[in-house]
Amino acid sequence: MIIQKTITGSLLDLTKNQGEAEIINKFVADPFIKELIKIWEEGVQNNRPSLPMTIIGGAVIDIMEGRTPKDYDIIHGSNGENKLLEKAGYEFKYKTKFATTYEGKNVIQLINRPTTTFDYTISLSSLSLVRRIRYCNEDKKYDLFDINATLTYDEVSFNRKVLIPQSFTDVSMVLNSLKRVPHYIKKGYYIPDNTYLSLLSVLADHKNIIQSHPIHS
């Protein structure tokens, strides 16, 4: 059973219950999010608009589990993310079928593919950030700067460290799920035997795919 857990509130105001405050505090301390907060606050001072930003996938889980991500996947909604990264000193590195990569103080990947193609439900973990300001007079001087955050993740998968595939019918997704098992095992997750065998059974009639893409458990 999939239970989507959602925590919504102020990223900078930790007046929440103790459990949620502990989780949110990990995001506030993250290097890239600290950098983003600084960029957004400077944007307020210079009267520059900002776009919402959604971080998705492994980086979200890494932060929740106390690790510093090696890169950050961001849902690419418009050219606004490109401009924000470039203003922050990030340089374009390369583009692939699925993402555009920038490097600066951190490695950022703007994801071009739909989340429906992600391998496991835990991969859909996301943190959406929206800058919030309140101007106190006509001179556009602000008396409030904050960031509203919405954190969403599969609570069962996260708490039990169990992998739950998104698809048992799409061959390419099943293949990718199987290939990604070692990656998640290194992060402390496991895949139940019955789930693993079910994924393998999907490929039973596609021996050519299996032979061209070896699977290692």
Helices and strands as residue ranges (DSSP letters): E 4-10, H 18-28, H 31-45, E 53-56, H 58-64, E 72-75, H 80-87, E 91-95, E 99-103, E 107-111, G 115-117, G 121-124, E 126-135, E 142-154, H 155-160, H 171-179, H 181-186, H 193-202, H 207-212
